[in-house]
Amino acid sequence: MNPMSLLRGWRLRDRELRLALCVLAALSLVFVAWPSLDLRISAWFVGEDGAFVGNRYLVVRWIYESVPWLGRAAALVGAVVAWRLWRRPGAMGVRWWRRSMVLALGMLLVVGLLVN
């Protein structure tokens, strides 16, 4: 039997989805078994004064301060590009327009509302 014939019915997305679900299940099991694991690990990075130990390094502080501004700049550039593409009806097909709307709503809902 040809080994490639076994993989013919499997699409790459199906394998990626199964891998992602397996990783999610494994991480869920770890945090169900040890619910305070994240607190114990984050305690390694707290100094005597209760602050993050990396705050005393200038590079770490600079990264901490600049990442939100880089994210805002990327969002602004993405919004301008999306606005220019959405403004012209033939620039994007319906499929890409729907994908970009799902991506924008996902970023808004997951990052904007749930996390913050």
N, CA, C and O atoms as a GROMACS GRO file, in nm:
protein
  464
    1MET      N    1   0.085  -0.119   0.000
    1MET     CA    2   0.000   0.000   0.000
    1MET      C    3   0.089   0.124   0.000
    1MET      O    4   0.188   0.132   0.072
    2ASN      N    5   0.050   0.218  -0.080
    2ASN     CA    6   0.124   0.343  -0.092
    2ASN      C    7   0.098   0.430   0.033
    2ASN      O    8  -0.018   0.453   0.067
    3PRO      N    9   0.203   0.477   0.103
    3PRO     CA   10   0.179   0.560   0.223
    3PRO      C   11   0.109   0.691   0.191
    3PRO      O   12   0.039   0.745   0.276
    4MET      N   13   0.126   0.743   0.072
    4MET     CA   14   0.060   0.870   0.038
    4MET      C   15  -0.090   0.853   0.022
    4MET      O   16  -0.166   0.949   0.037
    5SER      N   17  -0.135   0.730  -0.008
    5SER     CA   18  -0.279   0.708  -0.021
    5SER      C   19  -0.348   0.718   0.114
    5SER      O   20  -0.467   0.750   0.121
    6LEU      N   21  -0.274   0.692   0.222
    6LEU     CA   22  -0.333   0.708   0.355
    6LEU      C   23  -0.357   0.854   0.389
    6LEU      O   24  -0.453   0.887   0.459
    7LEU      N   25  -0.271   0.941   0.338
    7LEU     CA   26  -0.283   1.083   0.369
    7LEU      C   27  -0.372   1.157   0.271
    7LEU      O   28  -0.399   1.276   0.290
    8ARG      N   29  -0.418   1.090   0.167
    8ARG     CA   30  -0.495   1.158   0.064
    8ARG      C   31  -0.625   1.217   0.121
    8ARG      O   32  -0.666   1.326   0.080
    9GLY      N   33  -0.689   1.147   0.212
    9GLY     CA   34  -0.815   1.195   0.267
    9GLY      C   35  -0.797   1.304   0.372
    9GLY      O   36  -0.894   1.372   0.408
   10TRP      N   37  -0.678   1.322   0.422
   10TRP     CA   38  -0.653   1.420   0.527
   10TRP      C   39  -0.608   1.551   0.464
   10TRP      O   40  -0.513   1.554   0.386
   11ARG      N   41  -0.674   1.654   0.499
   11ARG     CA   42  -0.630   1.785   0.453
   11ARG      C   43  -0.540   1.845   0.558
   11ARG      O   44  -0.545   1.809   0.676
   12LEU      N   45  -0.456   1.938   0.515
   12LEU     CA   46  -0.360   1.999   0.606
   12LEU      C   47  -0.432   2.073   0.718
   12LEU      O   48  -0.387   2.069   0.833
   13ARG      N   49  -0.541   2.138   0.687
   13ARG     CA   50  -0.613   2.212   0.791
   13ARG      C   51  -0.668   2.119   0.898
   13ARG      O   52  -0.670   2.155   1.015
   14ASP      N   53  -0.712   2.001   0.858
   14ASP     CA   54  -0.764   1.906   0.956
   14ASP      C   55  -0.654   1.864   1.053
   14ASP      O   56  -0.677   1.855   1.174
   15ARG      N   57  -0.535   1.839   1.001
   15ARG     CA   58  -0.424   1.801   1.089
   15ARG      C   59  -0.384   1.916   1.179
   15ARG      O   60  -0.353   1.894   1.296
   16GLU      N   61  -0.383   2.038   1.126
   16GLU     CA   62  -0.349   2.154   1.209
   16GLU      C   63  -0.452   2.175   1.318
   16GLU      O   64  -0.418   2.207   1.432
   17LEU      N   65  -0.578   2.157   1.284
   17LEU     CA   66  -0.684   2.174   1.384
   17LEU      C   67  -0.672   2.068   1.492
   17LEU      O   68  -0.686   2.098   1.611
   18ARG      N   69  -0.645   1.945   1.453
   18ARG     CA   70  -0.629   1.839   1.553
   18ARG      C   71  -0.508   1.864   1.642
   18ARG      O   72  -0.514   1.840   1.762
   19LEU      N   73  -0.399   1.913   1.584
   19LEU     CA   74  -0.281   1.945   1.664
   19LEU      C   75  -0.312   2.057   1.762
   19LEU      O   76  -0.273   2.051   1.879
   20ALA      N   77  -0.381   2.161   1.715
   20ALA     CA   78  -0.416   2.272   1.804
   20ALA      C   79  -0.508   2.226   1.916
   20ALA      O   80  -0.492   2.269   2.030
   21LEU      N   81  -0.603   2.140   1.886
   21LEU     CA   82  -0.692   2.089   1.990
   21LEU      C   83  -0.618   2.000   2.089
   21LEU      O   84  -0.649   2.002   2.208
   22CYS      N   85  -0.522   1.923   2.042
   22CYS     CA   86  -0.442   1.840   2.133
   22CYS      C   87  -0.357   1.926   2.227
   22CYS      O   88  -0.346   1.897   2.346
   23VAL      N   89  -0.297   2.032   2.173
   23VAL     CA   90  -0.218   2.123   2.256
   23VAL      C   91  -0.308   2.191   2.359
   23VAL      O   92  -0.271   2.204   2.476
   24LEU      N   93  -0.427   2.235   2.315
   24LEU     CA   94  -0.522   2.298   2.407
   24LEU      C   95  -0.564   2.201   2.517
   24LEU      O   96  -0.572   2.238   2.633
   25ALA      N   97  -0.591   2.077   2.480
   25ALA     CA   98  -0.630   1.977   2.580
   25ALA      C   99  -0.516   1.949   2.678
   25ALA      O  100  -0.540   1.935   2.798
   26ALA      N  101  -0.394   1.940   2.627
   26ALA     CA  102  -0.279   1.914   2.716
   26ALA      C  103  -0.259   2.030   2.814
   26ALA      O  104  -0.237   2.008   2.933
   27LEU      N  105  -0.266   2.153   2.763
   27LEU     CA  106  -0.250   2.268   2.853
   27LEU      C  107  -0.365   2.277   2.953
   27LEU      O  108  -0.345   2.314   3.068
   28SER      N  109  -0.484   2.243   2.909
   28SER     CA  110  -0.597   2.243   3.002
   28SER      C  111  -0.578   2.140   3.112
   28SER      O  112  -0.608   2.167   3.228
   29LEU      N  113  -0.528   2.024   3.076
   29LEU     CA  114  -0.503   1.922   3.178
   29LEU      C  115  -0.396   1.966   3.277
   29LEU      O  116  -0.407   1.940   3.397
   30VAL      N  117  -0.293   2.033   3.229
   30VAL     CA  118  -0.188   2.081   3.318
   30VAL      C  119  -0.245   2.181   3.418
   30VAL      O  120  -0.215   2.172   3.537
   31PHE      N  121  -0.327   2.275   3.371
   31PHE     CA  122  -0.379   2.376   3.462
   31PHE      C  123  -0.494   2.325   3.548
   31PHE      O  124  -0.524   2.384   3.651
   32VAL      N  125  -0.559   2.217   3.506
   32VAL     CA  126  -0.658   2.154   3.594
   32VAL      C  127  -0.587   2.077   3.704
   32VAL      O  128  -0.631   2.078   3.819
   33ALA      N  129  -0.478   2.011   3.669
   33ALA     CA  130  -0.403   1.934   3.769
   33ALA      C  131  -0.332   2.026   3.869
   33ALA      O  132  -0.328   1.996   3.988
   34TRP      N  133  -0.276   2.136   3.822
   34TRP     CA  134  -0.206   2.232   3.909
   34TRP      C  135  -0.263   2.372   3.885
   34TRP      O  136  -0.207   2.448   3.806
   35PRO      N  137  -0.372   2.407   3.952
   35PRO     CA  138  -0.437   2.536   3.924
   35PRO      C  139  -0.353   2.659   3.960
   35PRO      O  140  -0.373   2.765   3.901
   36SER      N  141  -0.263   2.647   4.053
   36SER     CA  142  -0.184   2.764   4.093
   36SER      C  143  -0.045   2.762   4.030
   36SER      O  144   0.045   2.831   4.078
   37LEU      N  145  -0.026   2.686   3.925
   37LEU     CA  146   0.104   2.676   3.861
   37LEU      C  147   0.151   2.810   3.806
   37LEU      O  148   0.268   2.846   3.821
   38ASP      N  149   0.062   2.885   3.742
   38ASP     CA  150   0.102   3.014   3.685
   38ASP      C  151   0.142   3.113   3.794
   38ASP      O  152   0.232   3.194   3.773
   39LEU      N  153   0.078   3.108   3.910
   39LEU     CA  154   0.113   3.198   4.019
   39LEU      C  155   0.249   3.162   4.079
   39LEU      O  156   0.327   3.251   4.115
   40ARG      N  157   0.277   3.032   4.088
   40ARG     CA  158   0.408   2.990   4.141
   40ARG      C  159   0.522   3.030   4.047
   40ARG      O  160   0.629   3.073   4.091
   41ILE      N  161   0.499   3.015   3.917
   41ILE     CA  162   0.603   3.051   3.821
   41ILE      C  163   0.622   3.202   3.817
   41ILE      O  164   0.736   3.250   3.810
   42SER      N  165   0.514   3.278   3.820
   42SER     CA  166   0.530   3.424   3.817
   42SER      C  167   0.591   3.477   3.946
   42SER      O  168   0.646   3.587   3.946
   43ALA      N  169   0.582   3.402   4.056
   43ALA     CA  170   0.645   3.445   4.181
   43ALA      C  171   0.797   3.445   4.170
   43ALA      O  172   0.864   3.514   4.246
   44TRP      N  173   0.852   3.368   4.075
   44TRP     CA  174   0.997   3.368   4.055
   44TRP      C  175   1.046   3.504   4.008
   44TRP      O  176   1.163   3.538   4.028
   45PHE      N  177   0.960   3.582   3.945
   45PHE     CA  178   1.000   3.707   3.884
   45PHE      C  179   0.959   3.829   3.966
   45PHE      O  180   0.958   3.941   3.913
   46VAL      N  181   0.925   3.810   4.091
   46VAL     CA  182   0.887   3.920   4.179
   46VAL      C  183   0.999   3.941   4.280
   46VAL      O  184   1.044   3.847   4.346
   47GLY      N  185   1.043   4.066   4.292
   47GLY     CA  186   1.149   4.097   4.387
   47GLY      C  187   1.097   4.111   4.528
   47GLY      O  188   0.979   4.087   4.555
   48GLU      N  189   1.186   4.150   4.620
   48GLU     CA  190   1.148   4.167   4.760
   48GLU      C  191   1.049   4.280   4.779
   48GLU      O  192   0.965   4.275   4.869
   49ASP      N  193   1.057   4.381   4.694
   49ASP     CA  194   0.966   4.496   4.706
   49ASP      C  195   0.832   4.472   4.638
   49ASP      O  196   0.746   4.561   4.640
   50GLY      N  197   0.812   4.355   4.577
   50GLY     CA  198   0.685   4.324   4.512
   50GLY      C  199   0.678   4.367   4.368
   50GLY      O  200   0.572   4.352   4.305
   51ALA      N  201   0.785   4.420   4.312
   51ALA     CA  202   0.788   4.466   4.173
   51ALA      C  203   0.857   4.361   4.086
   51ALA      O  204   0.926   4.273   4.136
   52PHE      N  205   0.838   4.372   3.958
   52PHE     CA  206   0.901   4.283   3.861
   52PHE      C  207   1.052   4.303   3.864
   52PHE      O  208   1.099   4.417   3.864
   53VAL      N  209   1.127   4.194   3.866
   53VAL     CA  210   1.272   4.204   3.880
   53VAL      C  211   1.338   4.265   3.756
   53VAL      O  212   1.448   4.319   3.766
   54GLY      N  213   1.274   4.258   3.641
   54GLY     CA  214   1.332   4.315   3.519
   54GLY      C  215   1.317   4.464   3.509
   54GLY      O  216   1.374   4.525   3.418
   55ASN      N  217   1.243   4.527   3.601
   55ASN     CA  218   1.223   4.672   3.595
   55ASN      C  219   1.352   4.751   3.615
   55ASN      O  220   1.360   4.867   3.574
   56ARG      N  221   1.451   4.692   3.675
   56ARG     CA  222   1.575   4.766   3.700
   56ARG      C  223   1.664   4.774   3.577
   56ARG      O  224   1.763   4.848   3.576
   57TYR      N  225   1.631   4.697   3.472
   57TYR     CA  226   1.710   4.699   3.348
   57TYR      C  227   1.645   4.793   3.248
   57TYR      O  228   1.525   4.786   3.222
   58LEU      N  229   1.726   4.881   3.191
   58LEU     CA  230   1.676   4.982   3.100
   58LEU      C  231   1.615   4.922   2.973
   58LEU      O  232   1.513   4.971   2.925
   59VAL      N  233   1.675   4.818   2.920
   59VAL     CA  234   1.624   4.755   2.797
   59VAL      C  235   1.486   4.694   2.820
   59VAL      O  236   1.398   4.707   2.735
   60VAL      N  237   1.468   4.630   2.934
   60VAL     CA  238   1.339   4.569   2.965
   60VAL      C  239   1.234   4.677   2.980
   60VAL      O  240   1.122   4.661   2.932
   61ARG      N  241   1.267   4.786   3.047
   61ARG     CA  242   1.172   4.897   3.063
   61ARG      C  243   1.137   4.957   2.928
   61ARG      O  244   1.020   4.988   2.902
   62TRP      N  245   1.237   4.973   2.840
   62TRP     CA  246   1.212   5.031   2.709
   62TRP      C  247   1.119   4.941   2.628
   62TRP      O  248   1.027   4.991   2.562
   63ILE      N  249   1.141   4.809   2.631
   63ILE     CA  250   1.054   4.716   2.559
   63ILE      C  251   0.912   4.723   2.616
   63ILE      O  252   0.814   4.723   2.541
   64TYR      N  253   0.902   4.729   2.748
   64TYR     CA  254   0.771   4.735   2.814
   64TYR      C  255   0.695   4.861   2.773
   64TYR      O  256   0.574   4.857   2.753
   65GLU      N  257   0.766   4.972   2.762
   65GLU     CA  258   0.701   5.098   2.725
   65GLU      C  259   0.673   5.109   2.576
   65GLU      O  260   0.576   5.174   2.537
   66SER      N  261   0.756   5.048   2.490
   66SER     CA  262   0.742   5.069   2.346
   66SER      C  263   0.648   4.970   2.277
   66SER      O  264   0.593   5.002   2.172
   67VAL      N  265   0.627   4.852   2.333
   67VAL     CA  266   0.542   4.753   2.266
   67VAL      C  267   0.398   4.802   2.247
   67VAL      O  268   0.343   4.783   2.138
   68PRO      N  269   0.334   4.865   2.346
   68PRO     CA  270   0.199   4.915   2.318
   68PRO      C  271   0.195   5.021   2.208
   68PRO      O  272   0.099   5.026   2.130
   69TRP      N  273   0.297   5.105   2.199
   69TRP     CA  274   0.298   5.206   2.093
   69TRP      C  275   0.320   5.144   1.957
   69TRP      O  276   0.264   5.190   1.858
   70LEU      N  277   0.402   5.039   1.950
   70LEU     CA  278   0.420   4.968   1.823
   70LEU      C  279   0.291   4.899   1.781
   70LEU      O  280   0.259   4.896   1.662
   71GLY      N  281   0.217   4.845   1.876
   71GLY     CA  282   0.088   4.784   1.846
   71GLY      C  283  -0.013   4.886   1.796
   71GLY      O  284  -0.089   4.858   1.703
   72ARG      N  285  -0.013   5.002   1.857
   72ARG     CA  286  -0.104   5.108   1.811
   72ARG      C  287  -0.068   5.156   1.671
   72ARG      O  288  -0.156   5.182   1.589
   73ALA      N  289   0.061   5.167   1.643
   73ALA     CA  290   0.105   5.208   1.510
   73ALA      C  291   0.067   5.103   1.406
   73ALA      O  292   0.023   5.138   1.296
   74ALA      N  293   0.084   4.975   1.438
   74ALA     CA  294   0.046   4.868   1.345
   74ALA      C  295  -0.104   4.868   1.322
   74ALA      O  296  -0.149   4.847   1.209
   75ALA      N  297  -0.182   4.892   1.425
   75ALA     CA  298  -0.327   4.899   1.409
   75ALA      C  299  -0.367   5.018   1.321
   75ALA      O  300  -0.458   5.006   1.239
   76LEU      N  301  -0.300   5.130   1.338
   76LEU     CA  302  -0.332   5.248   1.257
   76LEU      C  303  -0.297   5.223   1.110
   76LEU      O  304  -0.375   5.256   1.021
   77VAL      N  305  -0.180   5.165   1.084
   77VAL     CA  306  -0.142   5.135   0.946
   77VAL      C  307  -0.238   5.033   0.886
   77VAL      O  308  -0.280   5.048   0.771
   78GLY      N  309  -0.274   4.931   0.962
   78GLY     CA  310  -0.370   4.833   0.914
   78GLY      C  311  -0.506   4.893   0.885
   78GLY      O  312  -0.571   4.856   0.788
   79ALA      N  313  -0.550   4.987   0.970
   79ALA     CA  314  -0.679   5.052   0.947
   79ALA      C  315  -0.676   5.137   0.820
   79ALA      O  316  -0.772   5.139   0.743
   80VAL      N  317  -0.566   5.207   0.797
   80VAL     CA  318  -0.556   5.290   0.676
   80VAL      C  319  -0.554   5.202   0.550
   80VAL      O  320  -0.620   5.233   0.452
   81VAL      N  321  -0.478   5.093   0.554
   81VAL     CA  322  -0.473   5.002   0.439
   81VAL      C  323  -0.610   4.939   0.416
   81VAL      O  324  -0.656   4.932   0.302
   82ALA      N  325  -0.676   4.895   0.521
   82ALA     CA  326  -0.808   4.835   0.507
   82ALA      C  327  -0.909   4.936   0.454
   82ALA      O  328  -0.991   4.902   0.369
   83TRP      N  329  -0.903   5.058   0.501
   83TRP     CA  330  -0.996   5.161   0.454
   83TRP      C  331  -0.976   5.188   0.306
   83TRP      O  332  -1.072   5.205   0.231
   84ARG      N  333  -0.850   5.194   0.263
   84ARG     CA  334  -0.823   5.217   0.121
   84ARG      C  335  -0.871   5.101   0.035
   84ARG      O  336  -0.922   5.122  -0.076
   85LEU      N  337  -0.855   4.978   0.085
   85LEU     CA  338  -0.900   4.862   0.008
   85LEU      C  339  -1.052   4.850   0.008
   85LEU      O  340  -1.111   4.814  -0.094
   86TRP      N  341  -1.115   4.878   0.121
   86TRP     CA  342  -1.260   4.866   0.130
   86TRP      C  343  -1.331   4.975   0.053
   86TRP      O  344  -1.445   4.958   0.010
   87ARG      N  345  -1.263   5.087   0.035
   87ARG     CA  346  -1.325   5.200  -0.035
   87ARG      C  347  -1.345   5.169  -0.182
   87ARG      O  348  -1.443   5.214  -0.242
   88ARG      N  349  -1.254   5.094  -0.243
   88ARG     CA  350  -1.267   5.056  -0.383
   88ARG      C  351  -1.338   4.922  -0.390
   88ARG      O  352  -1.290   4.824  -0.331
   89PRO      N  353  -1.451   4.914  -0.459
   89PRO     CA  354  -1.529   4.789  -0.456
   89PRO      C  355  -1.458   4.670  -0.521
   89PRO      O  356  -1.476   4.558  -0.474
   90GLY      N  357  -1.380   4.691  -0.624
   90GLY     CA  358  -1.318   4.578  -0.692
   90GLY      C  359  -1.180   4.543  -0.641
   90GLY      O  360  -1.118   4.450  -0.692
   91ALA      N  361  -1.132   4.614  -0.541
   91ALA     CA  362  -0.996   4.590  -0.493
   91ALA      C  363  -0.982   4.455  -0.424
   91ALA      O  364  -0.881   4.387  -0.439
   92MET      N  365  -1.083   4.416  -0.349
   92MET     CA  366  -1.082   4.287  -0.280
   92MET      C  367  -1.205   4.210  -0.322
   92MET      O  368  -1.312   4.267  -0.345
   93GLY      N  369  -1.190   4.080  -0.330
   93GLY     CA  370  -1.305   3.997  -0.356
   93GLY      C  371  -1.389   3.983  -0.230
   93GLY      O  372  -1.348   4.024  -0.122
   94VAL      N  373  -1.506   3.926  -0.246
   94VAL     CA  374  -1.596   3.908  -0.132
   94VAL      C  375  -1.533   3.818  -0.027
   94VAL      O  376  -1.550   3.842   0.093
   95ARG      N  377  -1.461   3.717  -0.070
   95ARG     CA  378  -1.398   3.625   0.025
   95ARG      C  379  -1.297   3.696   0.113
   95ARG      O  380  -1.297   3.678   0.235
   96TRP      N  381  -1.212   3.777   0.052
   96TRP     CA  382  -1.112   3.848   0.131
   96TRP      C  383  -1.175   3.955   0.217
   96TRP      O  384  -1.126   3.983   0.327
   97TRP      N  385  -1.281   4.016   0.171
   97TRP     CA  386  -1.349   4.117   0.253
   97TRP      C  387  -1.408   4.051   0.378
   97TRP      O  388  -1.396   4.105   0.488
   98ARG      N  389  -1.470   3.934   0.361
   98ARG     CA  390  -1.525   3.863   0.476
   98ARG      C  391  -1.415   3.819   0.572
   98ARG      O  392  -1.430   3.830   0.694
   99ARG      N  393  -1.304   3.769   0.518
   99ARG     CA  394  -1.194   3.728   0.604
   99ARG      C  395  -1.138   3.846   0.683
   99ARG      O  396  -1.107   3.832   0.802
  100SER      N  397  -1.125   3.959   0.619
  100SER     CA  398  -1.072   4.075   0.690
  100SER      C  399  -1.169   4.124   0.796
  100SER      O  400  -1.127   4.173   0.902
  101MET      N  401  -1.298   4.113   0.770
  101MET     CA  402  -1.396   4.152   0.872
  101MET      C  403  -1.391   4.057   0.992
  101MET      O  404  -1.400   4.102   1.106
  102VAL      N  405  -1.378   3.928   0.967
  102VAL     CA  406  -1.368   3.831   1.076
  102VAL      C  407  -1.242   3.856   1.157
  102VAL      O  408  -1.244   3.849   1.280
  103LEU      N  409  -1.131   3.885   1.090
  103LEU     CA  410  -1.006   3.914   1.159
  103LEU      C  411  -1.019   4.040   1.244
  103LEU      O  412  -0.976   4.042   1.359
  104ALA      N  413  -1.078   4.145   1.188
  104ALA     CA  414  -1.094   4.270   1.262
  104ALA      C  415  -1.186   4.251   1.382
  104ALA      O  416  -1.155   4.300   1.491
  105LEU      N  417  -1.297   4.182   1.364
  105LEU     CA  418  -1.388   4.160   1.477
  105LEU      C  419  -1.325   4.069   1.582
  105LEU      O  420  -1.344   4.090   1.701
  106GLY      N  421  -1.249   3.969   1.537
  106GLY     CA  422  -1.181   3.882   1.633
  106GLY      C  423  -1.080   3.958   1.716
  106GLY      O  424  -1.070   3.938   1.837
  107MET      N  425  -1.004   4.044   1.651
  107MET     CA  426  -0.906   4.124   1.725
  107MET      C  427  -0.975   4.219   1.822
  107MET      O  428  -0.929   4.238   1.934
  108LEU      N  429  -1.085   4.277   1.778
  108LEU     CA  430  -1.156   4.371   1.863
  108LEU      C  431  -1.216   4.300   1.984
  108LEU      O  432  -1.202   4.345   2.097
  109LEU      N  433  -1.282   4.188   1.960
  109LEU     CA  434  -1.350   4.119   2.069
  109LEU      C  435  -1.252   4.049   2.162
  109LEU      O  436  -1.264   4.061   2.284
  110VAL      N  437  -1.158   3.976   2.108
  110VAL     CA  438  -1.069   3.898   2.193
  110VAL      C  439  -0.969   3.988   2.265
  110VAL      O  440  -0.957   3.983   2.387
  111VAL      N  441  -0.898   4.068   2.189
  111VAL     CA  442  -0.794   4.149   2.251
  111VAL      C  443  -0.853   4.270   2.322
  111VAL      O  444  -0.815   4.300   2.435
  112GLY      N  445  -0.945   4.338   2.257
  112GLY     CA  446  -0.996   4.463   2.313
  112GLY      C  447  -1.089   4.446   2.430
  112GLY      O  448  -1.074   4.515   2.531
  113LEU      N  449  -1.184   4.357   2.418
  113LEU     CA  450  -1.288   4.348   2.521
  113LEU      C  451  -1.259   4.243   2.629
  113LEU      O  452  -1.274   4.270   2.748
  114LEU      N  453  -1.217   4.124   2.588
  114LEU     CA  454  -1.198   4.018   2.686
  114LEU      C  455  -1.070   4.034   2.767
  114LEU      O  456  -1.070   4.017   2.889
  115VAL      N  457  -0.961   4.067   2.700
  115VAL     CA  458  -0.833   4.077   2.770
  115VAL      C  459  -0.825   4.205   2.852
  115VAL      O  460  -0.786   4.201   2.969
  116ASN      N  461  -0.860   4.316   2.792
  116ASN     CA  462  -0.851   4.442   2.865
  116ASN      C  463  -0.978   4.469   2.942
  116ASN      O  464  -0.988   4.571   3.010
   0.00000   0.00000   0.00000
